[in-house]
Amino acid sequence: MTTLAGQGTSGSVAGPPDRSALKFAAIAVGFVMAALDATVVNVAGASIKEELGLGIDHLTWVVDGYMLTFASLLLLAGALGTRFGAKRVYLIGMALFVVSSVVCGLAPNGDVLVAARVVQGVAGALFLPVSLVLLVGAFPDPARRARMVALWSAAGAGASGLGPVIGGVLVDTFGWESIFLLNLPIGIAGFLLTAKLIDPVAEDASRRIALSGHVFGVLALAGLSYALIEGPALGWTSAPILASATGFVVFAAAFVLHEVRTETPILPTKLFRRAAFAVPNAVGFLLNFGLYGVLFMIGLFLQQVHGATPLRAGLQMLPMMIVFVVGNLFVAKIVPKVGTRLPMIGGLSVAGVASVLMAFISPQTPYWQLALAMSVANLGLGVVASSMTAALVEAAGPAQASVASATFNATRQVGTLVGVAVAGTVLASLSDWYGGARTTFVVAAVAYLLALALCVRFVRSPQSQ
């Protein structure tokens, strides 16, 4: 028996194929690549350092060159997406990310690698904020959209958590170059799928972009990063370090003045006047400052001191990373019952105490004790991460949710930038790896306990607000 074209055996006309999975993959691939590139380098660092003959300062730039432009341009990229169209900005960012990834993988020396990582950060900042805009536009049904946003978040968190293991497998099997070259086929597939399947989102040609404020912010962060990373090598009183520190102060002041005086501030200054909004942002900065500084150090420590291969180091870091996701999931169940204050205070207390205990690390400390303490600390931080996000969204309200989320993300990434720079400074200043590890854990503990003090002082339960 024959059937009419376009009909099933029942005679009913077939509808258009459901391309939801392909649409989701097209948009999520950008988030996954950006998340991977933020953590995969942690286990590739030792191999890059050895093969390219880099010092700790140069290696720190490999991580922070990416974070510098990524963190400082996130808010600008969001504005560009609104002004010129989210799909156009996403595709430009994806193309630039693929090209810069190839340059990273083929880099003959540290300078080329750092320069390519800086461009990678620009590209990541372009496509990451607008990917969520495209996702919302691609799934107009509220119920389906909520599921897709949850999957999008889980994909990024999973990629970040598995980054060290994926990096370890790639570096052990194909060399450190492969962690960057992997982005070539993935990025091309994401680019083509997005170009074909994702509809453009309406742009706002009247949107004004405050370029001067963004320039001040980038220059301030660049000055701070240069001073922290190069200080141990050049000397803290050398002319370049003093000049970069002065530049940081000048451009940071210019940024603040711009935000106060302009009619179109980059940051939601009115929201920052409320402790309920300002404190979660401060906690986010301090959390990323401590967490990513420790992760930068521990990836090198496991290989340089314990003699682990990149794969083994990645596997050893896996339990430390996975518990962060577990903490995220745990909070989703308890916040509706107890609010955000208790989880934030409890999580930061656990992380602070565990970090203090890790500061007593010595050559006699076995791996399992280090892994257990770090897993406990990161479990606490996972609880804090979801709690402070919920607190921030609640403080901002639905009308300001978009700008609040973008600001919060940028604040956390700046914390990562500064945390890695400080960890690199510590490791470069101390010749003893155990001394560097102890100091890094102390710095992280101070950050978590400072965040704890802010929560105790300013965060209130719903009943007391």
DRENDO-835108 format. One record per residue (C-alpha): residue in three letters; x, y, z; residue number from 1. Coordinates in steps of 0.001 Angstrom, whole numbers. Each point is the difference from the previous one (the first is absolute). Last residue first. Layout:
! residues N
> rest,xx,yy,zz,nr
> ala,X,Y,Z,NUM
...
//
This chain:
! residues 465
> rest,xx,yy,zz,nr
> gln,13125,42093,56433,465
> ser,77,-2062,3187,464
> gln,-2355,-2763,-1172,463
> pro,1727,-305,-3381,462
> ser,3358,-737,1676,461
> arg,2511,2839,-34,460
> val,3374,324,-1690,459
> phe,2000,2991,1263,458
> arg,2159,-890,2994,457
> val,81,-3798,-95,456
> cys,313,17,-3785,455
> leu,2802,2563,-27,454
> ala,1872,-1924,2713,453
> leu,-305,-3203,-2029,452
> ala,1416,1738,-3078,451
> leu,2980,1054,2111,450
> leu,293,-3603,1200,449
> tyr,6,-1278,-3579,448
> ala,2646,2497,-1151,447
> val,2210,-617,3061,446
> ala,-218,-3762,-610,445
> ala,1013,470,-3641,444
> val,3069,2025,1008,443
> val,905,-2651,2583,442
> phe,-377,-2770,-2596,441
> thr,2287,1874,-2396,440
> thr,2572,512,2767,439
> arg,71,-3698,845,438
> ala,325,-983,-3666,437
> gly,2851,2462,-606,436
> gly,1832,-1199,3101,435
> tyr,-476,-3579,-1162,434
> trp,1365,903,-3429,433
> asp,3125,1598,1501,432
> ser,1539,2684,-2240,431
> leu,-2465,2623,1178,430
> ser,-628,3228,-1923,429
> ala,-1115,-1647,-3255,428
> leu,-2501,-2228,1793,427
> val,-1473,2908,1962,426
> thr,-197,2274,-3045,425
> gly,-1685,-2745,-2006,424
> ala,-2562,-446,2773,423
> val,-600,3770,-5,422
> ala,-504,61,-3768,421
> val,-2292,-3045,156,420
> gly,-2146,1698,2647,419
> val,-43,3328,-1863,418
> leu,-1346,-1530,-3215,417
> thr,-2402,-2334,1808,416
> gly,-1422,2908,2009,415
> val,-392,1935,-3261,414
> gln,-1984,-2989,-1258,413
> arg,-2255,161,3045,412
> thr,-747,3688,-503,411
> ala,-744,-539,-3691,410
> asn,-2508,-2748,775,409
> phe,-1676,2140,2648,408
> thr,-245,2960,-2351,407
> ala,-1572,-2117,-2736,406
> ser,-2470,-1531,2460,405
> ala,-975,3399,1391,404
> val,-462,1427,-3503,403
> ser,-2393,-2826,-894,402
> ala,-1874,-185,3317,401
> gln,-731,3721,232,400
> ala,-3753,-142,-672,399
> pro,-374,-3390,1696,398
> gly,1393,1174,3354,397
> ala,3585,967,782,396
> ala,21,-1208,3612,395
> glu,-1623,-3346,-843,394
> val,2412,-576,-2867,393
> leu,2936,792,2308,392
> ala,-1188,-2283,2780,391
> ala,-544,-2880,-2441,390
> thr,3502,468,-1394,389
> met,1398,216,3541,388
> ser,-1639,-3304,893,387
> ser,1132,-1804,-3160,386
> ala,3640,948,510,385
> val,-37,-456,3785,384
> val,-1024,-3662,-154,383
> gly,2653,-643,-2633,382
> leu,2514,1785,2235,381
> gly,-786,-2388,2845,380
> leu,521,-2975,-2287,379
> asn,3216,1664,-1151,378
> ala,1380,129,3546,377
> val,-997,-3610,735,376
> ser,1572,-1152,-3263,375
> met,3163,1961,753,374
> ala,302,-1621,3429,373
> leu,-632,-3488,-1370,372
> ala,2397,437,-2920,371
> leu,2799,1254,2277,370
> gln,-570,-2867,2439,369
> trp,-126,-2521,-2842,368
> tyr,3233,1326,-1532,367
> pro,2080,-740,3069,366
> thr,1416,2815,2184,365
> gln,3557,-874,1101,364
> pro,1582,2505,-2400,363
> ser,-2032,2698,1812,362
> ile,-3480,1553,-157,361
> phe,-928,2098,3041,360
> ala,-1811,2578,-2175,359
> met,-2431,-2760,-896,358
> leu,-1530,326,3489,357
> val,-593,3720,-568,356
> ser,-1607,-818,-3353,355
> ala,-2357,-2493,1662,354
> val,-987,2625,2611,353
> gly,-752,2624,-2660,352
> ala,-1907,-2349,-2284,351
> val,-2167,-1307,2849,350
> ser,-743,3497,1290,349
> leu,-712,1220,-3536,348
> gly,-2526,-2789,-542,347
> gly,-1758,525,3327,346
> ile,-294,3777,-366,345
> met,-1229,-226,-3587,344
> pro,-2357,-2891,764,343
> leu,-1412,1867,3030,342
> arg,-631,3273,-1842,341
> thr,-1641,-1331,-3172,340
> gly,-3461,-1027,1222,339
> val,-847,-2961,2250,338
> lys,-2712,-1903,-1873,337
> pro,239,1293,-3580,336
> val,3802,-9,386,335
> ile,128,-3691,999,334
> lys,-686,-1896,-3202,333
> ala,1895,2134,-2525,332
> val,2819,206,2544,331
> phe,815,-3689,-360,330
> leu,367,291,-3788,329
> asn,2631,2728,250,328
> gly,1864,-1881,2726,327
> val,142,-3069,-2242,326
> val,1407,2174,-2806,325
> phe,2845,1114,2275,324
> val,429,-3603,1100,323
> ile,963,-851,-3587,322
> met,3052,2274,4,321
> met,1958,-1375,2983,320
> pro,-1006,-3526,-957,319
> leu,1482,581,-3490,318
> met,3295,1562,1107,317
> gln,1710,-3376,429,316
> leu,-1311,-1071,-3404,315
> gly,1444,3126,-1603,314
> ala,3319,-495,1779,313
> arg,89,-3607,-1213,312
> leu,-635,1120,-3553,311
> pro,2611,2795,146,310
> thr,2541,-2456,1461,309
> ala,528,175,3740,308
> gly,3473,609,1441,307
> his,-1330,885,3452,306
> val,1920,3296,146,305
> gln,-26,1389,-3550,304
> gln,-3077,-1842,-1243,303
> leu,-2310,255,3017,302
> phe,1251,3497,775,301
> leu,-605,1352,-3510,300
> gly,-3682,-920,-7,299
> ile,-218,1007,3674,298
> met,1216,3558,-589,297
> phe,-2451,961,-2722,296
> leu,-2810,-1725,1925,295
> val,904,1938,3171,294
> gly,-93,3358,-1784,293
> tyr,-3215,-1093,-1657,292
> leu,-1776,-645,3290,291
> gly,1271,2963,2036,290
> phe,-703,2789,-2474,289
> asn,-3123,-1757,-1287,288
> leu,-1510,49,3490,287
> leu,1226,3539,735,286
> phe,-1579,1448,-3150,285
> gly,-3257,-1878,528,284
> val,-116,1136,3645,283
> ala,400,3609,-1125,282
> asn,-2784,-436,-2551,281
> pro,-2205,-1688,2607,280
> val,722,2977,2325,279
> ala,-857,2773,-2490,278
> phe,-3534,-1232,-748,277
> ala,-1461,-383,3504,276
> ala,2280,2834,1128,275
> arg,-1878,2452,-2205,274
> arg,2035,2835,-1515,273
> phe,1231,-2484,-2588,272
> leu,-3479,-108,-1493,271
> lys,71,3691,-806,270
> thr,3439,-373,-1588,269
> pro,-1199,-2605,-2515,268
> leu,3415,-346,-1673,267
> ile,825,1363,-3435,266
> pro,-1506,3389,807,265
> thr,-2208,1780,-2561,264
> glu,-713,3476,1415,263
> thr,3672,445,817,262
> arg,1309,1692,3141,261
> val,369,-2775,2565,260
> glu,1053,-2724,-2422,259
> his,2525,2261,-1713,258
> leu,1448,1063,3328,257
> val,419,-3665,1001,256
> phe,1695,-842,-3295,255
> ala,2337,2986,249,254
> ala,968,-1065,3527,253
> ala,744,-3527,-1261,252
> phe,1972,1541,-2869,251
> val,2186,2053,2320,250
> val,515,-2707,2638,249
> phe,798,-2708,-2547,248
> gly,2298,2303,-1936,247
> thr,1918,738,3186,246
> ala,458,-3732,563,245
> ser,1111,-391,-3627,244
> ala,2515,2836,337,243
> leu,1348,-1309,3318,242
> ile,413,-3444,-1549,241
> pro,1698,1325,-3143,240
> ala,2349,2282,2022,239
> ser,1217,-2684,2404,238
> thr,-1038,196,3657,237
> trp,-1738,-3391,123,236
> gly,2811,-1731,-1818,235
> leu,-46,-1137,-3631,234
> ala,-572,-3733,606,233
> pro,-2083,133,3193,232
> gly,-2062,2979,-1237,231
> glu,-781,-1435,-3452,230
> ile,-3257,-1726,929,229
> leu,-1362,2465,2563,228
> ala,1003,3196,-1813,227
> tyr,-1094,-1292,-3402,226
> ser,-3364,-1122,1318,225
> leu,-714,3310,1743,224
> gly,918,2027,-3081,223
> ala,-2084,-2232,-2270,222
> leu,-2966,239,2379,221
> ala,144,3808,-58,220
> leu,485,91,-3774,219
> val,-3027,-2232,-579,218
> gly,-2206,2050,2323,217
> phe,1014,3345,-1486,216
> val,-664,-1346,-3503,215
> his,-3439,-1256,1073,214
> gly,-894,3439,1364,213
> ser,1164,1715,-3181,212
> leu,-2040,-2349,-2187,211
> ala,-3349,909,1540,210
> ile,-2248,-1716,-2546,209
> arg,-3303,1670,-839,208
> arg,-2912,-2205,-1120,207
> ser,-2034,1732,-2720,206
> ala,620,-2781,-2528,205
> asp,-1760,-2511,2270,204
> glu,289,-3458,-1520,203
> ala,-2708,-2635,-423,202
> val,1298,-3533,427,201
> pro,1177,-1853,-3100,200
> asp,-1331,-3538,-576,199
> ile,2206,-2966,861,198
> leu,103,-2996,-2344,197
> lys,2406,690,-2861,196
> ala,2532,2482,1398,195
> thr,-165,-1637,3426,194
> leu,622,-3475,-1411,193
> leu,2906,1250,-2103,192
> phe,1676,1835,2896,191
> gly,-497,-2873,2459,190
> ala,1518,-2505,-2425,189
> ile,2935,2330,-701,188
> gly,552,508,3730,187
> ile,20,-3716,783,186
> pro,2333,-831,-2890,185
> leu,2495,2762,891,184
> asn,-433,87,3805,183
> leu,1948,-3259,329,182
> leu,3037,1927,-1281,181
> phe,234,1797,3356,180
> ile,213,-2975,2348,179
> ser,1936,-1809,-2753,178
> glu,3047,2262,282,177
> trp,774,-1452,3434,176
> gly,1015,-3329,-1491,175
> phe,-1982,-2718,-1809,174
> thr,-628,-2796,2489,173
> asp,1168,1317,3370,172
> val,-1081,3559,-820,171
> leu,-3414,-1109,-1284,170
> val,-790,-2329,2889,169
> gly,1172,2538,2589,168
> gly,-1966,2814,-1591,167
> ile,-3168,-2065,46,166
> val,650,-822,3652,165
> pro,805,3623,931,164
> gly,-3033,1345,-1902,163
> leu,-2517,-2434,1500,162
> gly,-1272,2541,2520,161
> ser,-28,2886,-2478,160
> ala,-1704,-2087,-2667,159
> gly,-2572,-1225,2511,158
> ala,-745,3519,1203,157
> gly,-419,1240,-3562,156
> ala,-2238,-2906,-997,155
> ala,-2026,346,3215,154
> ser,-683,3665,-727,153
> trp,-1174,-784,-3536,152
> leu,-2093,-2919,1274,151
> ala,-1738,2312,2475,150
> val,-528,2587,-2745,149
> met,-1434,-2730,-2232,148
> arg,-2410,-1195,2669,147
> ala,-1226,3541,694,146
> arg,-430,619,-3726,145
> arg,-2112,-3142,-350,144
> ala,-2367,1203,2708,143
> pro,-94,3609,-1217,142
> asp,-603,-830,-3708,141
> pro,2082,2525,-1947,140
> phe,2977,-2343,-486,139
> ala,2406,1496,-2558,138
> gly,-299,3509,1417,137
> val,971,-1077,3525,136
> leu,2951,-1954,-1376,135
> leu,1088,2926,-2159,134
> val,50,2306,3026,133
> leu,1901,-2651,1987,132
> ser,2616,-179,-2743,131
> val,234,3811,28,130
> pro,2028,89,3220,129
> leu,2458,-2748,-1133,128
> phe,628,1032,-3605,127
> leu,1914,3262,240,126
> ala,1762,-611,3320,125
> gly,1353,-3282,-1341,124
> ala,1367,1779,-3074,123
> val,1775,2662,2060,122
> gly,1407,-2712,2269,121
> gln,1256,-1960,-2992,120
> val,1725,3176,-1214,119
> val,1900,181,3300,118
> arg,776,-3710,-293,117
> ala,1500,620,-3447,116
> ala,2293,2673,1447,115
> val,1018,-2331,2861,114
> leu,814,-2832,-2414,113
> val,1969,2290,-2320,112
> asp,2070,1268,2927,111
> gly,536,-3495,1422,110
> asn,1580,-1474,-3102,109
> pro,-697,-1944,-3195,108
> ala,-3805,343,282,107
> leu,-1737,-2590,-2201,106
> gly,-2692,-965,2503,105
> cys,-495,3602,1100,104
> val,-263,1132,-3638,103
> val,-2662,-2671,-562,102
> ser,-1887,1243,3048,101
> ser,216,3586,-1300,100
> val,-1693,-1052,-3254,99
> val,-2742,-1978,1764,98
> phe,-696,2795,2498,97
> leu,-173,2635,-2734,96
> ala,-2564,-2047,-1915,95
> met,-2065,-568,3145,94
> gly,100,3662,986,93
> ile,-1081,1138,-3459,92
> leu,-2807,-2564,39,91
> tyr,-1228,1124,3430,90
> val,137,3694,-947,89
> arg,-2114,-610,-3112,88
> lys,-2478,-2175,1901,87
> ala,-405,2490,2855,86
> gly,-742,2971,-2253,85
> phe,1939,3239,-477,84
> arg,-1109,2113,2988,83
> thr,-1256,-2686,2390,82
> gly,2927,-2306,-732,81
> leu,2418,2910,305,80
> ala,-1405,795,3451,79
> gly,574,-3584,1129,78
> ala,3499,129,-1435,77
> leu,776,3144,1976,76
> leu,-1106,-1713,3219,75
> leu,2241,-3008,-622,74
> leu,2994,2095,-1105,73
> ser,1967,227,3261,72
> ala,-353,-3637,994,71
> phe,873,-1542,-3368,70
> thr,2750,2495,-755,69
> leu,1870,-645,3235,68
> met,-1037,-3660,371,67
> tyr,1733,-1095,-3205,66
> gly,3230,1838,782,65
> asp,-469,-1269,3552,64
> val,484,-3669,-819,63
> val,2935,240,-2422,62
> trp,1146,3049,1982,61
> thr,543,-2216,3037,60
> leu,2273,-2173,-2125,59
> his,2164,3009,-800,58
> asp,294,893,3682,57
> ile,704,-3609,988,56
> gly,2883,-147,-2479,55
> leu,-365,-1413,-3485,54
> gly,2300,-2360,-1885,53
> leu,-2478,-750,-2782,52
> glu,19,-3759,591,51
> glu,341,149,3791,50
> lys,-2514,2742,811,49
> ile,-2509,-1327,-2533,48
> ser,278,-3479,1527,47
> ala,-402,1341,3558,46
> gly,-2932,2198,-983,45
> ala,-2009,-2696,-1769,44
> val,-1720,-1103,3218,43
> asn,-1426,3416,892,42
> val,-387,923,-3671,41
> val,-3268,-1953,-190,40
> thr,-1646,2317,2520,39
> ala,-952,3257,-1794,38
> asp,238,-1531,-3469,37
> leu,-2638,-2551,922,36
> ala,-2509,2637,1100,35
> ala,460,2008,-3200,34
> met,-327,-3120,-2155,33
> val,-3137,-1154,1836,32
> phe,-1653,3409,-184,31
> gly,629,170,-3749,30
> val,-1263,-3534,-558,29
> ala,-3258,823,1798,28
> ile,-1434,2032,-2874,27
> ala,441,-2484,-2844,26
> ala,-691,-2955,2290,25
> phe,-3344,1486,1083,24
> lys,-1016,588,-3592,23
> leu,1040,-3537,-939,22
> ala,-1988,-1504,2874,21
> ser,-3051,2134,-784,20
> arg,-25,-938,-3674,19
> asp,-3459,-1544,-26,18
> pro,-706,-932,-3608,17
> pro,-2794,1946,-1704,16
> gly,-3388,-1657,192,15
> ala,-993,-3182,-1779,14
> val,-3389,24,-1744,13
> ser,-2227,-2805,1198,12
> gly,-582,-2980,-2281,11
> ser,566,-2585,2712,10
> thr,3082,-1260,-1769,9
> gly,1568,3410,359,8
> gln,-514,2842,-2427,7
> gly,2396,2456,-1652,6
> ala,-39,-1899,-3255,5
> leu,-3190,-2031,-307,4
> thr,188,-3594,1097,3
> thr,396,-3151,-2017,2
> met,-1330,-3427,912,1
//
